[in-house]
Amino acid sequence: MLAVGLVISGLMEGRRRQIEARAALALEAETERIRSMLLASISHDLRTPLAVMTGASSSLAQGGERLPPEERAALAQSIYGQARDMSEQVAKILQMTRLETGAIPLERDWAALPEIAGSVLARLSDKLARHRLVVEIPAELPLVRVDATLIDQALANLVENAARHTPAGTVVRVRVQHAGSELVVSVEDL
């Protein structure tokens, strides 16, 4: 009887290891999928300002003296604005890399998501001015233990991308949903 028990125990342990291995593989595949999507998004976000800067600087270099002063100033302002945006993108990428490698420690504390979202939306109100903003955040949300600065930055990135890459008048919805023991924050352009 003891031998049967040991065999069953061994089989159960082997099955548990198989389940854990499958879960680890699924997590690894999902992580790689998200990483690929992020890389594609970052690539797009860097190529766009680079293309604008290249075109504007080319116009200035090849015929700037023939352009009216206001056009030259507009091209120079465009180059400056795009370079600033690109610099911010690179800084965000570097910070994300430092966070992923553990070089930035998480500073978790209890925070209210409505306050974080409100701060982000107030700060980005000028970028959202051409859009219709819909905010769906329930009043009864519990506090969450997070690094509020990183959540603020992540939400700001999503909102900025929605504002930057959608036409004027597009609805940008910021929503927090309470799904069981998780809070899901989403930014959608509709």
N, C-alpha and C positions, 0 to 999 in steps of 0.2 A: 504494500500500500504506500509505503514511503517512497518507493521508486516511482510509482505513478504520479505522486504529488510533486516530486522533483522534476519529472518530465514535463508536467503541466506548467509548473513554475518557469522552467526554461523556455517553453513555448510562448508563454505570456510575456516574458522578458524580451524575447526576440521580436514579438509583435509590437511591443511598446517601442523598441528601438527603430523598427521600420516606420512607425507612425511619426516618431520624432524626426527621422531622416527625411521623410516626405515633407513634413512641415518646414524643415530647414531649407530644403530645396525650393519649395514654393515661396518662402520669404526671400531667398536669394534671387529668384527669378523676378519677383515683384520689385525688389530693390534695383535690379539692373534695368528693368523697364522704366522705372521712375527716373533713374540716372540718365538713360538715353533721352527721355522726353525733356529733361532739364537741360541737357547738353544741346539739344536741338533748339530749345527756346533761347538759351544764352547765345548761341551762335547767331540766331536771327536778331536778337536784341543788340548785338555788337556790330553785325554787318550793316544794319540800317543806318545808324549814325555815321559809320565809316563811309558809306556810299554818298550820303549827303555832303559830308566834309570834302570828299574827293571831288565831287561835282562842283561845289561852290568854290573850292580853292583853285580848281582847274580854270573856271571862268575868270577868276581874278588874275591868275597867272598869265593866261593867254590873251586876255583883252581887257583887263581891268582899267587901263587908262582911257579906253573908249566908252566905258560905262558911266552913266550919270552918278554923281556922288551918293545919292540915296540908294541906288542899286548896289554900289560897292559896300556901303554901310550895311545893307540888308544881308548881303552875302557873308560879310565878316561876322555879323551877329549870328547868322545861321551856323557858321563854322564854330564859333565860340559856344553856342548853346548845345550843339551836338557833341562837342568835345567834353563839355561839362557833364552831359548825360552819360556819355561813354565812360568817363572817369568814375561816376557813381556806380555804374554797372560793374566795372572791374573791381571796385572796392567791395561791393556786395558779394561778388564771386569769391574774392580772397577771404572775406570773413566767413562765408559758407564753408570754404575749404578748411579754414582754421577750426571752425566748429566741428566739422566732421572728423578731423584728426585728433580732436581733444585738446587743441591748443587754447581754446576758449572754454573756460569752465562755465557750466550752466549755473545761473544765479536764480534758483527757483524760490518763489514766495507766493503767498496767496494773493490772487488778483481777480478783479471783476472784468469779464470779457466786454460788457457794455462800455465800461470806462475806456478800455484799450481801443475798441472800435471807434468810440466817439472822438478820442484824441486823434486817431489816424484820419478820420473823415474831416475833422476841422482843419487839420494841417494840409490836407490835399483838396480843400474846397475849390481853390482856383483851378486845379487840373480837372475837377469834376464839373466845372461850371457849364460846359457845353453838353452835359449828359443829364438824364433824369435819374436821380438816385432813389433807390428803394432800400430801406433798412428794415430787416425783419429780425429783431432780437427780442426774445421773450423777457419779460421783466423778472420772472422768478428763477433765473439761472443761478446755480450755486457758484461759489468762488472756485477757482481752479488754481492748482499749484504749478506755476509755469515761470519761465524766464520772460517777464513782461516785455522787456526790451526786444527780445528776439521775436516774440509773437507780434509786437508792434511792427517791426521791420518786415516780417513775412506778409502780414496783412497789407501794409503799405505797398509792397511790391506787387501784390495781386491787384490792388485797386488802381495803382498807377498803370499797370499793363492794360487793364480793362479800359481805362480812360484814354490811353495813348493809341491803342490799336483798334478802336471802334469809332465809327462815324459819329458826328455831333447828333444829339437827340437820342442816342442809344440808351436804353435802360440799363443801369448798372445796379445789380442787386447784391447787397451784403446781408448774409443770413447766418444765424447761429441756430442750430437745431440740437435739441437734447435727445440723444438716441441711446437709451438705456443708461449705462454708466459713462458714456462718452458725450462730449460736446463736439459738434461738427461745424466748422466755420467755412463758409463758401463765399466766393465772389464770382458772379456770373454776369455776362453781358447778354441781354435778351433782345 
